[in-house]
């Protein structure tokens, strides 16, 4: 299983549904990779075509296969609205190392709700296998094999 560092460069979105009847939508994104969760800034006043241009870093360990994105509308006087979600399969990224800026569909209730654009990079963790070396004996004292 891959281990290392996942970098997500969140570029922007377009065609998002307007959940607010009186105002423009103020979107932000919740990025989730297994138990790690991060939030983008709120793109206030940018409506259905927000731009973030923000980078997020996640630590990847055994068993991680996808990145989940939840696009939300920030509301001041009520609960934030869910505009839709996108799930990204990370297996191709683990094989390639980087994925260029790609557009993914945002879906809610199995219906298309816009698009979100991001690029991905994966840096595998370097494994330091020191190996086992037999200890040498010096008159009852043992010298460490790791210097």
MDTraj code that builds the backbone (N, CA, C; nanometers):
import mdtraj as md
import numpy as np

residues = "UNK UNK UNK UNK UNK UNK UNK UNK UNK UNK UNK UNK UNK UNK UNK UNK UNK UNK UNK UNK UNK UNK UNK UNK UNK UNK UNK UNK UNK UNK UNK UNK UNK UNK UNK UNK UNK UNK UNK UNK UNK UNK UNK UNK UNK UNK UNK UNK UNK UNK UNK UNK UNK UNK UNK UNK UNK UNK UNK UNK UNK UNK UNK UNK UNK UNK UNK UNK UNK UNK UNK UNK UNK UNK UNK UNK UNK UNK UNK UNK UNK UNK UNK UNK UNK UNK UNK UNK UNK UNK UNK UNK UNK UNK UNK UNK UNK UNK UNK UNK UNK UNK UNK UNK UNK UNK UNK UNK UNK UNK UNK UNK UNK UNK UNK UNK UNK UNK UNK UNK UNK UNK UNK UNK UNK UNK UNK UNK UNK UNK UNK UNK UNK UNK UNK UNK UNK UNK UNK UNK UNK UNK UNK UNK UNK UNK UNK".split()
xyz = np.array([
    [0.0839, -0.1188, 0.0000],
    [0.0000, 0.0000, 0.0000],
    [0.0884, 0.1251, 0.0000],
    [0.0488, 0.2251, -0.0762],
    [0.1276, 0.3476, -0.0832],
    [0.1258, 0.4248, 0.0488],
    [0.2403, 0.4846, 0.0764],
    [0.2527, 0.5750, 0.1901],
    [0.3289, 0.6969, 0.1428],
    [0.2893, 0.8129, 0.1909],
    [0.3591, 0.9336, 0.1511],
    [0.2766, 1.0581, 0.1726],
    [0.2957, 1.1536, 0.0827],
    [0.2351, 1.2863, 0.0973],
    [0.1506, 1.3173, -0.0262],
    [0.0254, 1.3530, -0.0026],
    [-0.0667, 1.3915, -0.1085],
    [-0.0834, 1.5422, -0.1054],
    [-0.0574, 1.6079, -0.2201],
    [-0.0803, 1.7510, -0.2322],
    [-0.1984, 1.7732, -0.3262],
    [-0.2943, 1.8503, -0.2787],
    [-0.4130, 1.8819, -0.3567],
    [-0.4117, 2.0315, -0.3829],
    [-0.4109, 2.0685, -0.5116],
    [-0.4188, 2.2099, -0.5473],
    [-0.5595, 2.2363, -0.5984],
    [-0.6399, 2.2987, -0.5128],
    [-0.7792, 2.3292, -0.5439],
    [-0.7834, 2.4579, -0.6262],
    [-0.8260, 2.4462, -0.7511],
    [-0.8241, 2.5598, -0.8427],
    [-0.9545, 2.6388, -0.8364],
    [-1.0658, 2.5741, -0.8680],
    [-1.1931, 2.6454, -0.8683],
    [-1.3085, 2.5544, -0.9038],
    [-1.4227, 2.6140, -0.9282],
    [-1.5434, 2.5392, -0.9648],
    [-1.6243, 2.6238, -1.0611],
    [-1.7189, 2.5586, -1.1289],
    [-1.8107, 2.6338, -1.2147],
    [-1.9422, 2.5594, -1.2241],
    [-2.0469, 2.6368, -1.2516],
    [-2.1786, 2.5786, -1.2694],
    [-2.2437, 2.5299, -1.1411],
    [-2.1987, 2.5793, -1.0260],
    [-2.2577, 2.5354, -0.8994],
    [-2.3997, 2.5877, -0.8853],
    [-2.4855, 2.5085, -0.8259],
    [-2.6229, 2.5518, -0.7994],
    [-2.6230, 2.6631, -0.6956],
    [-2.7114, 2.7573, -0.7120],
    [-2.7252, 2.8641, -0.6147],
    [-2.8260, 2.8209, -0.5096],
    [-2.7772, 2.7921, -0.3894],
    [-2.8637, 2.7460, -0.2811],
    [-2.9335, 2.8628, -0.2107],
    [-2.8824, 2.9826, -0.2335],
    [-2.9425, 3.1004, -0.1698],
    [-3.0359, 3.1701, -0.2682],
    [-3.1556, 3.1992, -0.2230],
    [-3.2530, 3.2617, -0.3103],
    [-3.2301, 3.4123, -0.3233],
    [-3.1803, 3.4764, -0.2190],
    [-3.1643, 3.6212, -0.2203],
    [-3.0226, 3.6662, -0.2531],
    [-2.9216, 3.5862, -0.2176],
    [-2.7815, 3.6238, -0.2370],
    [-2.7126, 3.5244, -0.3290],
    [-2.5908, 3.5610, -0.3671],
    [-2.5051, 3.4675, -0.4379],
    [-2.4567, 3.3599, -0.3411],
    [-2.4214, 3.2472, -0.3963],
    [-2.3651, 3.1400, -0.3165],
    [-2.2224, 3.1792, -0.2743],
    [-2.1848, 3.1450, -0.1515],
    [-2.0501, 3.1703, -0.0982],
    [-1.9851, 3.0348, -0.0704],
    [-1.9290, 2.9702, -0.1729],
    [-1.8844, 2.8315, -0.1583],
    [-1.7502, 2.8146, -0.0870],
    [-1.7385, 2.7003, -0.0230],
    [-1.6116, 2.6524, 0.0307],
    [-1.6125, 2.5015, 0.0144],
    [-1.4963, 2.4388, 0.0302],
    [-1.4835, 2.2952, 0.0074],
    [-1.4271, 2.2287, 0.1313],
    [-1.4862, 2.1159, 0.1683],
    [-1.4325, 2.0302, 0.2745],
    [-1.3663, 1.9124, 0.2042],
    [-1.2353, 1.8979, 0.2235],
    [-1.1584, 1.7902, 0.1622],
    [-1.1345, 1.6838, 0.2681],
    [-1.1646, 1.5589, 0.2369],
    [-1.1493, 1.4499, 0.3335],
    [-1.0721, 1.3358, 0.2707],
    [-0.9686, 1.2943, 0.3403],
    [-0.8888, 1.1794, 0.3005],
    [-0.8806, 1.0879, 0.4220],
    [-0.9636, 0.9843, 0.4212],
    [-0.9839, 0.8930, 0.5338],
    [-1.0255, 0.9731, 0.6561],
    [-0.9448, 0.9836, 0.7602],
    [-0.9854, 1.0551, 0.8820],
    [-0.9346, 1.1996, 0.8847],
    [-0.8591, 1.2405, 0.7830],
    [-0.8062, 1.3769, 0.7777],
    [-0.9038, 1.4670, 0.7023],
    [-0.9336, 1.5814, 0.7618],
    [-1.0279, 1.6742, 0.6995],
    [-0.9700, 1.8150, 0.7006],
    [-0.9813, 1.8840, 0.5866],
    [-0.9364, 2.0226, 0.5760],
    [-1.0421, 2.1025, 0.5013],
    [-1.0415, 2.2351, 0.5255],
    [-1.1410, 2.3230, 0.4629],
    [-1.0720, 2.4335, 0.3851],
    [-1.1302, 2.4659, 0.2722],
    [-1.0806, 2.5797, 0.1947],
    [-1.1349, 2.7087, 0.2562],
    [-1.0868, 2.8174, 0.2050],
    [-1.1437, 2.9460, 0.2442],
    [-1.2807, 2.9605, 0.1766],
    [-1.3601, 3.0548, 0.2248],
    [-1.4908, 3.0824, 0.1650],
    [-1.4696, 3.1811, 0.0500],
    [-1.5192, 3.1446, -0.0673],
    [-1.5076, 3.2308, -0.1853],
    [-1.6258, 3.3276, -0.1853],
    [-1.6208, 3.4241, -0.0973],
    [-1.7313, 3.5186, -0.0800],
    [-1.7555, 3.6017, -0.2046],
    [-1.8825, 3.6099, -0.2430],
    [-1.9223, 3.6945, -0.3537],
    [-1.8825, 3.6440, -0.4919],
    [-1.8264, 3.5224, -0.5015],
    [-1.7827, 3.4717, -0.6318],
    [-1.8905, 3.3876, -0.7002],
    [-1.9981, 3.3591, -0.6293],
    [-2.1116, 3.2897, -0.6897],
    [-2.0809, 3.1500, -0.7385],
    [-2.1356, 3.1144, -0.8535],
    [-2.1288, 2.9787, -0.9062],
    [-1.9961, 2.9462, -0.9740],
    [-1.9029, 3.0449, -0.9829],
    [-1.7735, 3.0219, -1.0467],
    [-1.6585, 3.0655, -0.9560],
    [-1.6463, 3.0049, -0.8382],
    [-1.5428, 3.0471, -0.7433],
    [-1.4028, 3.0008, -0.7841],
    [-1.3034, 3.0758, -0.7379],
    [-1.1633, 3.0364, -0.7523],
    [-1.1004, 3.0380, -0.6144],
    [-1.0251, 2.9314, -0.5840],
    [-0.9572, 2.9238, -0.4548],
    [-0.8060, 2.9314, -0.4703],
    [-0.7496, 2.8524, -0.5604],
    [-0.6038, 2.8455, -0.5787],
    [-0.5322, 2.8230, -0.4454],
    [-0.5748, 2.7174, -0.3765],
    [-0.5191, 2.6818, -0.2461],
    [-0.4616, 2.5399, -0.2503],
    [-0.3574, 2.5173, -0.1715],
    [-0.2941, 2.3858, -0.1637],
    [-0.3210, 2.3232, -0.0272],
    [-0.3512, 2.1937, -0.0298],
    [-0.3769, 2.1171, 0.0921],
    [-0.2863, 1.9942, 0.0901],
    [-0.2346, 1.9571, 0.2072],
    [-0.1437, 1.8430, 0.2165],
    [-0.2019, 1.7399, 0.3117],
    [-0.2027, 1.6140, 0.2669],
    [-0.2506, 1.5021, 0.3468],
    [-0.1400, 1.3972, 0.3576],
    [-0.1381, 1.3258, 0.4692],
    [-0.0477, 1.2140, 0.4866],
    [-0.1203, 1.0867, 0.4460],
    [-0.0614, 1.0145, 0.3532],
    [-0.1219, 0.8919, 0.3025],
    [-0.0573, 0.7724, 0.3700],
    [-0.1410, 0.6831, 0.4223],
    [-0.0921, 0.5582, 0.4795],
    [-0.1787, 0.4450, 0.4254],
    [-0.1446, 0.3244, 0.4597],
    [-0.2089, 0.2058, 0.4051],
    [-0.3597, 0.2121, 0.3939],
    [-0.4103, 0.1719, 0.2786],
    [-0.5528, 0.1586, 0.2598],
    [-0.6257, 0.2786, 0.2045],
    [-0.5611, 0.3935, 0.1897],
    [-0.6286, 0.5115, 0.1354],
    [-0.6418, 0.4943, -0.0151],
    [-0.7649, 0.5077, -0.0659],
    [-0.7881, 0.4902, -0.2090],
    [-0.8621, 0.6067, -0.2732],
    [-0.9165, 0.6990, -0.1913],
    [-0.9921, 0.8085, -0.2512],
    [-0.9851, 0.9358, -0.1682],
    [-1.0137, 1.0449, -0.2373],
    [-1.0236, 1.1770, -0.1774],
    [-1.1667, 1.2236, -0.1998],
    [-1.2314, 1.2705, -0.0937],
    [-1.3698, 1.3180, -0.1041],
    [-1.3735, 1.4698, -0.0918],
    [-1.4536, 1.5313, -0.1762],
    [-1.4722, 1.6759, -0.1737],
    [-1.6197, 1.7051, -0.1541],
    [-1.6489, 1.7921, -0.0592],
    [-1.7877, 1.8334, -0.0360],
    [-1.7916, 1.9850, -0.0536],
    [-1.8688, 2.0293, -0.1520],
    [-1.8816, 2.1720, -0.1799],
    [-1.9991, 2.2245, -0.0980],
    [-1.9717, 2.3272, -0.0179],
    [-2.0712, 2.3830, 0.0728],
    [-2.0931, 2.5316, 0.0425],
    [-2.2101, 2.5811, 0.0821],
    [-2.2427, 2.7232, 0.0730],
    [-2.2458, 2.7786, 0.2145],
    [-2.1593, 2.8741, 0.2426],
    [-2.1521, 2.9357, 0.3753],
    [-2.2719, 3.0276, 0.3962],
    [-2.3465, 2.9992, 0.5012],
    [-2.4607, 3.0834, 0.5379],
    [-2.4348, 3.1459, 0.6742],
    [-2.4752, 3.2698, 0.6905],
    [-2.4510, 3.3423, 0.8152],
    [-2.5562, 3.3113, 0.9207],
    [-2.6817, 3.3102, 0.8832],
    [-2.7885, 3.2982, 0.9815],
    [-2.8548, 3.1608, 0.9857],
    [-2.8031, 3.0657, 0.9080],
    [-2.8584, 2.9294, 0.9089],
    [-2.7453, 2.8305, 0.8825],
    [-2.7782, 2.7042, 0.8850],
    [-2.6778, 2.6006, 0.8606],
    [-2.6258, 2.6112, 0.7169],
    [-2.4984, 2.5791, 0.6984],
    [-2.4394, 2.5804, 0.5650],
    [-2.5094, 2.4775, 0.4772],
    [-2.5242, 2.5098, 0.3482],
    [-2.5926, 2.4214, 0.2539],
    [-2.4923, 2.3332, 0.1798],
    [-2.5264, 2.2066, 0.1625],
    [-2.4465, 2.1137, 0.0837],
    [-2.4831, 2.1337, -0.0631],
    [-2.3857, 2.1750, -0.1441],
    [-2.4096, 2.1976, -0.2869],
    [-2.3840, 2.0721, -0.3693],
    [-2.3046, 1.9801, -0.3153],
    [-2.2746, 1.8568, -0.3878],
    [-2.1391, 1.8016, -0.3479],
    [-2.1083, 1.6850, -0.4021],
    [-1.9849, 1.6157, -0.3655],
    [-1.9176, 1.5567, -0.4875],
    [-1.7873, 1.5330, -0.4736],
    [-1.7095, 1.4646, -0.5762],
    [-1.6143, 1.3692, -0.5041],
    [-1.5964, 1.2518, -0.5613],
    [-1.5039, 1.1535, -0.5058],
    [-1.3989, 1.1223, -0.6115],
    [-1.2720, 1.1278, -0.5713],
    [-1.1619, 1.1093, -0.6649],
    [-1.0857, 0.9822, -0.6287],
    [-1.0754, 0.8917, -0.7240],
    [-0.9997, 0.7677, -0.7076],
    [-0.8511, 0.8027, -0.7130],
    [-0.7755, 0.7659, -0.6094],
    [-0.6336, 0.8012, -0.6020],
    [-0.5410, 0.6964, -0.6624],
    [-0.5922, 0.5793, -0.7003],
    [-0.5059, 0.4736, -0.7536],
    [-0.4251, 0.5200, -0.8755],
    [-0.4861, 0.5890, -0.9739],
    [-0.4045, 0.6370, -1.0867],
    [-0.2949, 0.7345, -1.0434],
    [-0.3228, 0.8148, -0.9413],
    [-0.2229, 0.9085, -0.8904],
    [-0.1043, 0.8345, -0.8313],
    [-0.1288, 0.7274, -0.7566],
    [-0.0209, 0.6504, -0.6961],
    [0.0697, 0.5903, -0.8030],
    [0.0143, 0.5569, -0.9185],
    [0.0927, 0.5004, -1.0277],
    [0.1694, 0.6080, -1.1049],
    [0.1060, 0.7240, -1.1278],
    [0.1654, 0.8290, -1.2103],
    [0.2515, 0.9279, -1.1314],
    [0.2148, 0.9551, -1.0063],
    [0.2869, 1.0532, -0.9251],
    [0.2228, 1.1905, -0.9279],
    [0.1714, 1.2317, -1.0446],
    [0.1000, 1.3595, -1.0550],
    [-0.0165, 1.3436, -1.1519],
    [-0.1192, 1.4213, -1.1273],
    [-0.2316, 1.4304, -1.2203],
    [-0.2514, 1.5787, -1.2484],
    [-0.2502, 1.6197, -1.3758],
    [-0.2650, 1.7617, -1.4086],
    [-0.4040, 1.8121, -1.3709],
    [-0.4225, 1.9416, -1.3844],
    [-0.5523, 2.0023, -1.3533],
    [-0.6625, 1.9274, -1.4279],
    [-0.7561, 1.8739, -1.3497],
    [-0.8643, 1.7920, -1.4029],
    [-0.9954, 1.8402, -1.3439],
    [-1.1008, 1.8333, -1.4246],
    [-1.2343, 1.8724, -1.3802],
    [-1.3130, 1.7480, -1.3417],
    [-1.3771, 1.7537, -1.2250],
    [-1.4585, 1.6431, -1.1734],
    [-1.6018, 1.6925, -1.1547],
    [-1.6978, 1.6071, -1.1800],
    [-1.8382, 1.6429, -1.1622],
    [-1.8741, 1.6502, -1.0142],
    [-1.9522, 1.7516, -0.9801],
    [-2.0089, 1.7660, -0.8464],
    [-2.1512, 1.7111, -0.8560],
    [-2.1835, 1.6180, -0.7668],
    [-2.3112, 1.5473, -0.7726],
    [-2.3824, 1.5579, -0.6378],
    [-2.5141, 1.5748, -0.6438],
    [-2.5969, 1.5729, -0.5227],
    [-2.7255, 1.4994, -0.5577],
    [-2.7620, 1.4033, -0.4755],
    [-2.8823, 1.3218, -0.5003],
    [-2.8795, 1.2611, -0.6405],
    [-2.7619, 1.2151, -0.6807],
    [-2.7372, 1.1503, -0.8101],
    [-2.7652, 1.2417, -0.9291],
    [-2.7602, 1.3733, -0.9064],
    [-2.7798, 1.4695, -1.0144],
    [-2.6581, 1.5596, -1.0259],
    [-2.6232, 1.5943, -1.1487],
    [-2.5123, 1.6845, -1.1778],
    [-2.5411, 1.8221, -1.1181],
    [-2.4406, 1.8755, -1.0436],
    [-2.4590, 2.0064, -0.9790],
    [-2.3438, 2.1028, -1.0064],
    [-2.2621, 2.0740, -1.1057],
    [-2.1502, 2.1618, -1.1379],
    [-2.0211, 2.0831, -1.1495],
    [-1.9093, 2.1576, -1.1550],
    [-1.7783, 2.0955, -1.1687],
    [-1.6793, 2.1591, -1.0735],
    [-1.5789, 2.0800, -1.0342],
    [-1.4713, 2.1303, -0.9507],
    [-1.3396, 2.0904, -1.0158],
    [-1.2420, 2.1818, -1.0126],
    [-1.1156, 2.1594, -1.0827],
    [-1.0002, 2.1615, -0.9829],
    [-0.9128, 2.0609, -0.9950],
    [-0.7967, 2.0526, -0.9069],
    [-0.6881, 1.9692, -0.9713],
    [-0.5669, 1.9813, -0.9189],
    [-0.4565, 1.8959, -0.9608],
    [-0.4032, 1.8244, -0.8378],
    [-0.3374, 1.7100, -0.8612],
    [-0.2909, 1.6252, -0.7519],
    [-0.1448, 1.5858, -0.7720],
    [-0.0735, 1.5715, -0.6615],
    [0.0638, 1.5216, -0.6653],
    [0.0839, 1.4289, -0.5464],
    [0.1553, 1.3194, -0.5701],
    [0.1841, 1.2235, -0.4637],
    [0.3345, 1.2015, -0.4567],
    [0.3891, 1.2172, -0.3359],
    [0.5306, 1.1920, -0.3117],
    [0.5402, 1.0724, -0.2187],
    [0.5916, 0.9580, -0.2700],
    [0.6017, 0.8400, -0.1840],
    [0.7002, 0.8629, -0.0700],
    [0.6710, 0.7977, 0.0413],
    [0.7590, 0.8052, 0.1568],
    [0.8810, 0.7191, 0.1290],
    [0.9988, 0.7754, 0.1569],
    [1.1213, 0.6972, 0.1407],
    [1.1307, 0.5986, 0.2558],
    [1.1561, 0.4759, 0.2189],
    [1.1682, 0.3726, 0.3209],
    [1.3150, 0.3515, 0.3515],
    [1.3496, 0.3647, 0.4775],
    [1.4872, 0.3439, 0.5218],
    [1.4955, 0.2067, 0.5864],
    [1.5436, 0.1126, 0.5104],
    [1.5569, -0.0225, 0.5622],
    [1.7016, -0.0410, 0.6045],
    [1.7254, -0.0288, 0.7329],
    [1.8618, -0.0371, 0.7833],
    [1.9154, -0.1799, 0.7787],
    [1.8247, -0.2734, 0.7756],
    [1.8689, -0.4129, 0.7748],
    [1.9256, -0.4515, 0.9102],
    [1.9344, -0.5764, 0.9322],
    [1.9868, -0.6244, 1.0599],
    [2.1296, -0.6692, 1.0414],
    [2.2179, -0.6173, 1.1263],
    [2.3585, -0.6570, 1.1234],
    [2.3910, -0.7235, 1.2554],
    [2.4648, -0.8338, 1.2499],
    [2.5004, -0.8999, 1.3756],
    [2.5900, -0.8101, 1.4603],
    [2.5717, -0.8167, 1.5899],
    [2.6523, -0.7366, 1.6808],
    [2.7879, -0.8025, 1.7012],
    [2.8897, -0.7179, 1.7167],
    [3.0229, -0.7700, 1.7455],
    [3.0461, -0.7612, 1.8949],
    [3.1166, -0.8561, 1.9470],
    [3.1427, -0.8599, 2.0906],
    [3.2856, -0.8152, 2.1173],
    [3.3004, -0.7235, 2.2124],
    [3.4307, -0.6723, 2.2521],
    [3.4468, -0.6925, 2.4012],
    [3.4861, -0.8127, 2.4416],
    [3.5139, -0.8398, 2.5825],
    [3.3965, -0.8105, 2.6726],
    [3.2773, -0.8498, 2.6354],
    [3.1611, -0.8301, 2.7201],
    [3.0803, -0.7047, 2.6835],
    [3.1402, -0.6127, 2.6099],
    [3.0692, -0.4947, 2.5651],
    [3.0208, -0.5154, 2.4239],
    [2.9015, -0.4643, 2.3968],
    [2.8471, -0.4755, 2.2623],
    [2.8443, -0.3372, 2.1985],
    [2.8988, -0.3282, 2.0790],
    [2.8996, -0.2018, 2.0084],
    [2.7757, -0.1935, 1.9216],
    [2.7122, -0.0794, 1.9227],
    [2.5929, -0.0592, 1.8405],
    [2.6307, -0.0654, 1.6934],
    [2.5431, -0.1286, 1.6148],
    [2.5684, -0.1368, 1.4702],
    [2.5115, -0.0165, 1.3974],
    [2.4435, 0.0744, 1.4689],
    [2.3865, 0.1936, 1.4072],
    [2.4623, 0.3163, 1.4542],
    [2.5276, 0.3819, 1.3643],
    [2.6034, 0.5038, 1.3992],
    [2.5368, 0.6253, 1.3446],
])
top = md.Topology()
chain = top.add_chain()
for i, resn in enumerate(residues, 1):
    res = top.add_residue(resn, chain, resSeq=i)
    for name in ("N", "CA", "C"):
        top.add_atom(name, md.element.get_by_symbol(name[0]), res)
traj = md.Trajectory(xyz[None], top)
